[in-house]
């Protein structure tokens, strides 16, 4: 696949959007894009290394997009949807920062979303501190060309204090390599993105 060169801001927007979609419940479109190599090759392009290669290799080992979709849906349900309190790796910030679901962090995020007129699809039933929704909000802020200081502050307060705990739970409970690789790629991307913003702000 020929890699299309994107501007820095477009690369950042695309990354947050793709990561957001990958942490929602898997659907047919995502399975097709993964199995066709579009997402995997793009991840290898922006985050070269063993995790992107491992993810892409595992995806390519599936017999079809339908087989991939079924495997991802089973794994997603196992890791992220199993009835509380037995969720192996909940995707909700409040679970890690407050040891409860829909805690103060979730309510604070809802207030922030309203402040910036961010509305989740009415078909979406997830709570406001779900990882995919937080990532989608960052993507929306980039679309609105929000300042880097706002984006950095939100990313730090919304993501960095709990993603390592989530990654540990995914690693301990995953039966497939997809989500362990994905969460490590997300953490690497966020670290790089925050470092880039800091460098730009300092004028280096």
C-alpha positions in Angstrom: 0.0 0.0 0.0 1.4 3.5 -0.9 1.6 5.6 2.2 0.0 9.1 1.8 2.1 11.8 3.4 0.0 13.8 5.8 0.7 17.1 7.5 1.7 16.9 11.2 -1.8 18.1 12.3 -3.5 15.7 9.9 -1.4 12.8 11.2 -2.3 13.6 14.8 -6.0 13.9 14.0 -6.0 10.6 12.1 -4.1 8.9 14.9 -6.6 9.9 17.6 -9.5 9.0 15.4 -8.2 5.6 14.5 -7.2 4.7 18.1 -10.7 5.9 19.2 -12.4 3.6 16.6 -10.2 0.6 17.6 -11.2 0.9 21.3 -14.9 0.8 20.5 -16.6 -2.5 20.0 -15.3 -4.0 16.7 -17.5 -3.6 13.7 -17.3 -4.8 10.1 -15.7 -1.7 8.7 -12.8 -1.8 11.2 -12.3 -5.5 10.5 -12.1 -4.8 6.7 -9.6 -2.0 7.2 -7.5 -4.1 9.5 -7.6 -7.2 7.4 -6.8 -5.2 4.2 -3.7 -3.9 5.9 -4.7 -0.2 5.8 -4.7 0.4 9.6 -1.8 -1.9 10.4 0.5 -0.4 7.7 -0.4 3.1 8.8 0.5 2.2 12.4 3.8 0.7 11.3 4.5 4.0 9.4 3.9 6.3 12.4 5.0 4.0 15.1 7.6 1.6 13.6 8.7 -1.2 15.9 7.8 -4.6 17.3 4.3 -3.8 18.6 3.1 -2.5 15.2 4.7 -5.5 13.5 3.2 -7.9 16.0 -0.3 -6.5 15.6 -0.1 -6.6 11.8 1.3 -10.1 11.8 -1.5 -11.4 14.0 -4.2 -9.7 11.8 -2.7 -11.2 8.7 -2.8 -14.6 10.2 -6.6 -14.7 10.3 -8.3 -16.5 7.4 -10.7 -13.7 6.5 -12.1 -10.3 7.6 -15.1 -12.2 9.0 -12.8 -14.5 11.0 -10.9 -11.5 12.3 -14.1 -9.7 13.3 -15.4 -12.7 15.2 -12.0 -13.1 17.1 -11.9 -9.4 18.0 -15.5 -9.3 19.1 -15.0 -12.3 21.4 -11.8 -10.8 22.8 -13.3 -7.4 23.3 -16.3 -8.9 25.2 -13.9 -11.0 27.3 -11.7 -8.1 28.2 -14.0 -5.1 28.3 -17.7 -6.0 28.6 -17.9 -9.0 31.0 -20.4 -8.0 33.7 -19.1 -5.8 36.5 -17.4 -6.4 38.9 -15.6 -9.1 36.9 -14.4 -7.0 34.0 -10.7 -8.0 33.4 -9.8 -4.6 31.9 -12.5 -1.9 32.1 -12.0 0.9 29.6 -13.3 3.6 32.1 -11.0 6.2 33.7 -13.1 6.3 36.9 -12.5 2.6 37.6 -8.7 3.2 37.9 -8.7 6.6 39.5 -11.6 6.2 41.9 -12.2 2.4 42.0 -15.8 2.9 40.9 -17.8 3.3 37.6 -19.2 6.7 36.7 -17.3 8.5 39.5 -16.3 12.2 39.7 -13.9 11.9 36.8 -16.7 10.7 34.5 -18.9 13.6 35.6 -16.1 16.1 35.1 -15.5 14.8 31.6 -19.1 15.2 30.8 -18.9 18.9 31.9 -15.9 19.4 29.7 -17.6 17.8 26.7 -20.6 20.1 27.2 -18.3 23.2 27.5 -16.8 22.4 24.1 -20.2 21.3 22.5 -19.0 17.7 22.1 -21.9 15.3 21.6 -21.5 11.6 21.5 -23.7 9.8 19.0 -27.2 9.0 20.5 -26.6 5.4 19.5 -23.5 5.3 21.8 -24.3 3.9 25.3 -20.8 4.2 26.8 -20.1 6.4 29.8 -18.2 9.7 29.2 -14.9 8.4 30.6 -14.7 5.5 28.2 -11.2 5.4 26.5 -12.7 5.6 23.0 -14.8 8.6 23.8 -11.9 10.5 25.4 -9.8 9.8 22.3 -12.6 11.0 20.1 -12.9 14.2 22.0 -9.2 14.9 21.5 -9.7 14.3 17.8 -12.6 16.8 17.8 -10.5 19.4 19.6 -7.8 19.0 16.9 -10.5 19.5 14.3 -11.5 22.7 16.0 -7.9 23.7 16.0 -7.7 24.0 19.8 -4.5 25.3 21.3 -1.7 22.9 22.1 -1.8 23.8 25.8 -5.4 22.9 26.1 -4.8 19.6 24.2 -1.8 18.8 26.3 -3.5 19.5 29.6 -6.5 17.4 28.6 -4.4 14.5 27.4 -2.4 14.5 30.6 -5.4 14.8 32.9 -7.6 12.5 30.9 -5.3 9.7 29.9 -1.8 9.5 31.4 -2.7 8.7 35.0 -4.5 5.5 34.2 -3.4 4.1 30.9 -0.5 2.1 32.5 -2.9 0.4 34.8 -5.2 -0.5 31.9 -2.3 -1.8 29.9 -1.2 -4.0 32.8 -4.7 -5.5 33.0 -4.9 -6.1 29.3 -1.6 -7.8 29.3 -2.6 -10.0 32.2 -6.0 -11.1 30.8 -5.7 -11.0 27.0 -5.8 -14.3 25.1 -4.8 -12.6 21.8 -1.9 -10.2 21.0 -4.1 -7.6 19.4 -5.2 -5.4 22.4 -1.9 -5.6 24.3 -0.1 -4.3 21.2 -2.8 -1.7 20.6 -2.6 -0.2 24.1 1.2 -0.1 23.9 1.0 1.7 20.6 -1.5 4.2 22.0 0.8 4.9 25.0 3.8 5.4 22.7 1.8 7.7 20.4 0.6 9.8 23.3 4.1 10.1 24.8 5.4 11.2 21.4 2.5 13.6 20.8 2.9 15.3 24.2 6.7 15.5 23.7 6.2 17.1 20.3 3.8 19.7 21.7 6.3 20.5 24.5 9.1 21.0 21.9 7.0 23.2 19.7 5.9 25.3 22.7 9.5 25.9 23.8 10.5 26.8 20.2 13.1 24.1 20.0 
